[in-house]
Amino acid sequence: NDIHALISTKTIKLGGKKNITKTDELKTKKQIYDVLVETGPTLAAEFLKQGLVDELIVYLAPTLLGSTGRAMFNFSLTQMSQQYRLQLQSLRQVGQDVCFILTPKQA
């Protein structure tokens, strides 16, 4: 039995920040249990702000980009109390990169 034959995937374009709540609608109406979101820093921050993130999969390369590198999340925090706390679930090396599995830390 090939496990991949049992898995069905579909790409759905949401059309930006204003349609972010469609993910919850899709999960309910279409009985979708897992949603993978691959996005840029603005939409990624919006998912976090709205509490729609159950798990983050982050790959870190051994590279320093400097001040011209793009942020992973586009939100401006002015105080340490505004930080998003995460819980490390797993960590593994993938080639020269490191893969972190993170979940939002419960208050």
Secondary structure, DSSP 8 states (H G I E B T S, - for coil): --HHHH---------SGGGTTHHHHHHHHTT---------HHHHHHHHHTT--S-EEEEE-S---GGGS--SS-----SGGG---EEEEEEEEETTEEEEEEEE---
